[in-house]
Amino acid sequence: FEFSINAWSEVIIFSFVFMVIISGAFNRVAAKIMTQPMGNYSFFLSLFNSIMYVFLYFGILFSRYRMGIVTMDMLRYPWKRPRIDLVIQGNELNESWLKRKVSALPPFKYFVVMGAMDGLGNILGLIATPHISGPMTSLMSQTIIIFSLICALLILRTKYTYWQIWSTIVVLAGATIAIIPDITGTQKQSSLFFCIVMAISTLPNAISFTLKELVFEDRKDLDIFIVNSHSSLFQLLWWPAFLPITIALGQSGHQPFLDYVRHGFQCFVGITPSDFYKQDCSTNPYPYIVYISINIFFNIVLLILLKKATALLGFMAIKAILPLSVLLFYFDWPLLGSTSISKFDFGGLLVILVGLALFRYTTNAKKSYPKESFCCSPWLPWCDDDKKETKINNSV
């Protein structure tokens, strides 16, 4: 009976792994299809995404509060001022006036920045997506590993081994291999400029992820929906500030500002605006409805998996999305068609997967070392067991 319960638990967990991989891969395809009928108005999709997630996350948060999972103290956390002793400690350390003032602010300061970074990353990604191929979208998004490492070094003061750093360089090399045809001009499936924009769009997301980790370090029992709901709220409030970025990237086509905004909303609801873009918006908003449905399902099953399984299993499930999503783009999709595979796409994908696997393995193995014994160690964790044992004994 005990075996059957354990076996059933394993079946449930791997069912969620399967759903995460499948829904995650189709989520990327649906995101690419969604941007096709919007063209240069893809920016406006970020507004509707923000609205959807504010309602979704606050709805879930309210339900969890009614069930007693989320406490009133958790709800007050974003707006709760730091303890007075911490403020006094900052004064005694002779910190600058500005730093003392920022430290005295409630934690909502982190959520304000999270919202700005999430919004900026999503908008840059949505602007770039119509101008690059589907596989390139998936490959360029892997640069978030590199930016996450840099942000953790600067913000969290995290220490990394040489092998972790080298593995991120391998990921960067894979992304570079993938865009070689666009650099040399031998194959123009994607715009080199927008490939770079897609890669850079992961930097704000990496900053947001790092700040989320900082918040959870400050309050370890904080419910994840406190963070998601408040960051989504501030992301929505930041939305008007990103319109100038859209115009600076040439998305308005030198239209008057109010005309661009009006045409963007018209295109979203299926009314083709009479402008020089000649954009056919007649299929809207159905691609968006399909996308947001898949996206919400993907995020829910991913949260359930992370709650029920180990972080390693969740990481591997997320990274398994990459090769499957790349392969899916070679099928014939509505509004999208099929994308031909090149040896550079395939080679870049293999190199990126090697870099991701190496980064995950060395990150996992690093946990067996005491914190004092590793700082940019060039050794793989399994290369020198005697050295490892000596370091551990010395630390004791």
Solvent accessible surface area in square Angstrom, and as a share of the most:
residue,aa,sasa,rsa
1,F,197,0.82
2,E,127,0.57
3,F,164,0.68
4,S,58,0.37
5,I,87,0.44
6,N,82,0.42
7,A,38,0.29
8,W,161,0.56
9,S,49,0.31
10,E,90,0.40
11,V,81,0.46
12,I,55,0.28
13,I,31,0.16
14,F,110,0.46
15,S,46,0.30
16,F,33,0.14
17,V,17,0.09
18,F,131,0.55
19,M,58,0.26
20,V,0,0.00
21,I,36,0.18
22,I,58,0.30
23,S,9,0.06
24,G,1,0.01
25,A,0,0.00
26,F,72,0.30
27,N,19,0.10
28,R,61,0.22
29,V,3,0.01
30,A,8,0.06
31,A,25,0.19
32,K,10,0.04
33,I,25,0.13
34,M,2,0.01
35,T,0,0.00
36,Q,54,0.24
37,P,7,0.04
38,M,1,0.00
39,G,10,0.10
40,N,29,0.15
41,Y,0,0.00
42,S,1,0.00
43,F,1,0.00
44,F,0,0.00
45,L,1,0.00
46,S,3,0.02
47,L,20,0.10
48,F,39,0.16
49,N,17,0.09
50,S,4,0.03
51,I,61,0.31
52,M,75,0.33
53,Y,30,0.11
54,V,21,0.12
55,F,152,0.63
56,L,40,0.20
57,Y,24,0.09
58,F,67,0.28
59,G,37,0.36
60,I,42,0.21
61,L,7,0.03
62,F,119,0.50
63,S,52,0.34
64,R,44,0.16
65,Y,76,0.29
66,R,172,0.63
67,M,129,0.57
68,G,56,0.54
69,I,79,0.40
70,V,2,0.01
71,T,62,0.36
72,M,82,0.37
73,D,56,0.29
74,M,21,0.09
75,L,45,0.23
76,R,139,0.51
77,Y,13,0.05
78,P,1,0.00
79,W,130,0.46
80,K,109,0.46
81,R,154,0.56
82,P,43,0.27
83,R,153,0.56
84,I,125,0.64
85,D,70,0.36
86,L,84,0.42
87,V,37,0.21
88,I,83,0.42
89,Q,97,0.43
90,G,11,0.10
91,N,69,0.35
92,E,125,0.56
93,L,115,0.57
94,N,136,0.70
95,E,42,0.19
96,S,69,0.45
97,W,160,0.56
98,L,116,0.58
99,K,118,0.50
100,R,74,0.27
101,K,104,0.44
102,V,67,0.38
103,S,49,0.32
104,A,17,0.13
105,L,69,0.34
106,P,12,0.07
107,P,15,0.10
108,F,55,0.23
109,K,35,0.15
110,Y,61,0.23
111,F,0,0.00
112,V,40,0.23
113,V,63,0.36
114,M,0,0.00
115,G,0,0.00
116,A,11,0.08
117,M,39,0.17
118,D,20,0.10
119,G,2,0.02
120,L,38,0.19
121,G,2,0.02
122,N,60,0.31
123,I,1,0.01
124,L,22,0.11
125,G,12,0.11
126,L,19,0.09
127,I,1,0.00
128,A,0,0.00
129,T,10,0.06
130,P,30,0.19
131,H,59,0.26
132,I,3,0.02
133,S,13,0.08
134,G,2,0.02
135,P,1,0.00
136,M,7,0.03
137,T,25,0.15
138,S,2,0.01
139,L,0,0.00
140,M,6,0.02
141,S,29,0.18
142,Q,5,0.02
143,T,7,0.04
144,I,34,0.17
145,I,18,0.09
146,I,26,0.13
147,F,43,0.18
148,S,37,0.24
149,L,12,0.06
150,I,73,0.37
151,C,8,0.05
152,A,10,0.08
153,L,66,0.33
154,L,119,0.59
155,I,66,0.33
156,L,31,0.15
157,R,184,0.67
158,T,46,0.27
159,K,105,0.44
160,Y,23,0.09
161,T,11,0.06
162,Y,84,0.32
163,W,64,0.23
164,Q,1,0.00
165,I,47,0.24
166,W,105,0.37
167,S,0,0.00
168,T,6,0.04
169,I,96,0.49
170,V,43,0.25
171,V,0,0.00
172,L,86,0.43
173,A,44,0.34
174,G,0,0.00
175,A,5,0.04
176,T,62,0.36
177,I,52,0.27
178,A,0,0.00
179,I,22,0.11
180,I,58,0.30
181,P,6,0.04
182,D,9,0.05
183,I,94,0.48
184,T,85,0.50
185,G,45,0.43
186,T,110,0.64
187,Q,49,0.22
188,K,129,0.55
189,Q,68,0.30
190,S,5,0.03
191,S,36,0.23
192,L,55,0.27
193,F,110,0.46
194,F,25,0.10
195,C,0,0.00
196,I,82,0.42
197,V,13,0.07
198,M,12,0.05
199,A,17,0.13
200,I,84,0.42
201,S,4,0.03
202,T,7,0.04
203,L,62,0.31
204,P,6,0.04
205,N,30,0.15
206,A,0,0.00
207,I,43,0.22
208,S,0,0.00
209,F,105,0.44
210,T,6,0.04
211,L,15,0.08
212,K,34,0.15
213,E,90,0.40
214,L,47,0.23
215,V,0,0.00
216,F,60,0.25
217,E,93,0.42
218,D,98,0.51
219,R,45,0.16
220,K,168,0.71
221,D,83,0.43
222,L,9,0.04
223,D,13,0.07
224,I,68,0.35
225,F,16,0.07
226,I,0,0.00
227,V,1,0.00
228,N,23,0.12
229,S,0,0.00
230,H,12,0.05
231,S,5,0.03
232,S,10,0.07
233,L,51,0.25
234,F,23,0.09
235,Q,19,0.09
236,L,45,0.23
237,L,112,0.56
238,W,93,0.32
239,W,29,0.10
240,P,82,0.52
241,A,52,0.40
242,F,14,0.06
243,L,14,0.07
244,P,81,0.51
245,I,57,0.29
246,T,0,0.00
247,I,65,0.33
248,A,89,0.69
249,L,43,0.21
250,G,44,0.42
251,Q,6,0.02
252,S,4,0.03
253,G,18,0.17
254,H,187,0.84
255,Q,22,0.10
256,P,88,0.56
257,F,92,0.38
258,L,138,0.69
259,D,43,0.22
260,Y,0,0.00
261,V,29,0.17
262,R,119,0.43
263,H,18,0.08
264,G,0,0.00
265,F,75,0.31
266,Q,48,0.21
267,C,0,0.00
268,F,21,0.09
269,V,87,0.50
270,G,22,0.21
271,I,100,0.51
272,T,65,0.38
273,P,5,0.03
274,S,114,0.74
275,D,19,0.10
276,F,120,0.50
277,Y,48,0.18
278,K,169,0.72
279,Q,34,0.15
280,D,90,0.47
281,C,0,0.00
282,S,71,0.46
283,T,49,0.28
284,N,8,0.04
285,P,37,0.23
286,Y,149,0.57
287,P,14,0.09
288,Y,13,0.05
289,I,88,0.45
290,V,82,0.47
291,Y,22,0.08
292,I,11,0.06
293,S,62,0.40
294,I,44,0.22
295,N,15,0.08
296,I,34,0.17
297,F,93,0.39
298,F,27,0.11
299,N,36,0.18
300,I,69,0.35
301,V,6,0.04
302,L,25,0.13
303,L,40,0.20
304,I,58,0.29
305,L,0,0.00
306,L,79,0.39
307,K,162,0.69
308,K,109,0.46
309,A,19,0.15
310,T,90,0.52
311,A,73,0.56
312,L,71,0.35
313,L,44,0.22
314,G,1,0.01
315,F,36,0.15
316,M,90,0.40
317,A,2,0.01
318,I,54,0.28
319,K,30,0.13
320,A,35,0.27
321,I,4,0.02
322,L,1,0.01
323,P,35,0.22
324,L,49,0.25
325,S,0,0.00
326,V,1,0.01
327,L,98,0.49
328,L,18,0.09
329,F,2,0.01
330,Y,47,0.18
331,F,124,0.52
332,D,117,0.61
333,W,55,0.19
334,P,95,0.60
335,L,86,0.43
336,L,37,0.19
337,G,24,0.23
338,S,71,0.46
339,T,22,0.13
340,S,70,0.45
341,I,89,0.45
342,S,19,0.12
343,K,157,0.67
344,F,56,0.23
345,D,7,0.04
346,F,106,0.44
347,G,23,0.22
348,G,0,0.00
349,L,12,0.06
350,L,87,0.43
351,V,41,0.23
352,I,0,0.00
353,L,52,0.26
354,V,92,0.53
355,G,0,0.00
356,L,4,0.02
357,A,56,0.43
358,L,38,0.19
359,F,30,0.12
360,R,36,0.13
361,Y,120,0.46
362,T,1,0.00
363,T,32,0.19
364,N,54,0.28
365,A,23,0.18
366,K,23,0.10
367,K,145,0.61
368,S,54,0.35
369,Y,30,0.12
370,P,29,0.18
371,K,162,0.69
372,E,144,0.65
373,S,21,0.14
374,F,20,0.08
375,C,82,0.49
376,C,47,0.28
377,S,21,0.13
378,P,67,0.42
379,W,124,0.43
380,L,20,0.10
381,P,15,0.10
382,W,122,0.43
383,C,69,0.41
384,D,40,0.21
385,D,95,0.49
386,D,110,0.57
387,K,65,0.28
388,K,52,0.22
389,E,105,0.47
390,T,71,0.41
391,K,50,0.21
392,I,60,0.31
393,N,93,0.48
394,N,117,0.60
395,S,57,0.37
396,V,154,0.88
